Amino acid sequence: MKFVYDTNCLIQYPHLLELEGEKIVPLAVLRELDKLKIGNNDIAYRARQAIRKLKKLNNIIFDFEFDNDGYIHTDDLIIECAQKHNATVVSGDYVVQLKAKSRNLDVFDDFDIQSEDDYKGYIELKLTDEEIADFYQSLNENKYNLLVNQYVILRNQENEVIDTLRWNGESFVFAHHKGVNTTMFGKFKPLDAYQVCALDSLSNNQMTMLKGKAGSGKSLIAINYAWSQIEKGKYDKLVIFTNPVNTRNSARIGFYPGTRTEKLLETNVGLMLSSKFGDLMTVEMFISQGKIELLPFADIRGWDSTGKRAIVYFSEAQNLDIELMRLGISRCGDDSLVIIDGDYYSQVDSDQYAGLNNGMRRVSEVFRGQEFYGEVYLPNVYRSKMADRAQLL
């Protein structure tokens, strides 16, 4: 098999360079990657990642005949290159796909292969009844090479979820979390298998990262679980680390008056807590009781959770670079539970926290597979139909 790659594909799906066969990249695509790699945004990060992958490959051809130098559209050169080599076009660009098909070229458009950078904390398997029975008979065999604390979501041939299990390093154990119950919030039940994984990770790991789009339930799950543990007396307080960054492209309205806590309550962390606890007065009451503590990253150096029996919650953690994330985690002692939530795919509010420098992304790379760490991506938006549809904007 021969494959010609589009710039779009190399940026969004660089793991497709692992397809078995001869890889061909037109010079025009290299020029685009070279232009895109400059900067600290996510596109620049992905362009650099693609270039690194290209460097590591042996069976790759850079076709210098197909160079636009700014005069011919890159899409057309990709098609011409594929025709010359009688190769399959690998592209996530629908227009490129249409152009390729109009020339009777094969198009590869199966983008369900998961890359290392897209680690979700679980895999999903669609199995036959016979395969499911075989899976249950060999729960101590790691046939799918899962990392420690990685989940498997089993589906039948009708794509219905039939079970959720976690690999603990020795065997698969069942993740049947039914939810949590608190006096403050009442009963919280997981809405899907992904939220089951999230609650199971919080219950079994000292450190859990929850990723997902706005409205997917990250903070709702984190707050409900944390408060259930505080009400049970397992922990004494909820400490929230926050880096109050202005929402991307929004206008600044100046400095807020008041104490440090009063200022923080006027930022996104205060709004989040008010929405979860019902109103700001309730949040202020728990702060005065010492059950909630807000700490900006600007003031956490020297702070130590040891002895405080605290749940440490990194809110909106996509707005942290590697250095801030390292500083925050190093503040957490053995008697603390750590929850990190955010969305480094689409909710980073400053370029200085994007791409290779993103703290959440680096935590995932460094901690996944550790016996005390779990990570779950929440793909479904439950806030409202409007919120779900807004992801398409």
C-alpha angles and dihedrals in degrees: 000000000000124000131194113200130217121217090240091056095048091052099043101029109022089154087074086076083079091071111123110253144053115321121212125189121184116225089241089064091050089052091053092049090050091054094045096049093073116099141027100274125111095259090055090049092051092047090053091048090052092050090051091053091049090054092056096053123098101184097059133116124203105204107209093184090077103065120137098188085199098304107086122047112258092226091062092048090052089054092047090049092051091050092050093052096035086235138155115256113234108200140139090200110104093206091054089048091052092048091050093049091049087060091048091249122150115250126206109210105153101121098163092101107112118230126213089249090056095058107158101181091249144050126218121223126195105200140173120244089258092051091048091052090049090050092054091048092057105040092145092059118089095209094161097048095241121180121241109285092013114135135224119209110203119211130182125226090275087059092245117146109246102169147356123212138175127217107227096185095269106043144347113274125194120257103207101154110167096190138260134282125212136172089229100051106013121220119353116191125185113251098207144004092274092058088047088057090049094053092044091053092049089050096049107031133064090217128036132176118205116196129181149111124295108286096023092116102256098136093033091058093042095050095043093049094043093049092048089057092047092050089050090053095241089121131021105213148007112237114194119201110202138177103201101215122169113251109263113274093005123128120251116237099197133252122334117229124235140049124329092265093047090052092049091050088060091057130076093280090058092048091049093051092046091053092049098042095039101246143009094256091063091050091049090050092055090046090054089049090053094243093115125040125182119206125180115213088241089071107034100089106113093018114123128191093203110123094010095094087220137165104223113208122193102203121200087000093174085084094067128093122215094267094052091046091050090049092050097047091046088061091063120096132202093266093059134090114219125209122182120187134176147099115255091175099068113353104064105130100195132039090227088071096043134101120351092002096057112123097208092051091051093048089055091051095047103037105036110112095026114131093237097045134083132175131192132182114210109207102177125083113215103167093094142316087260092054091049092049091047089069087074094061 
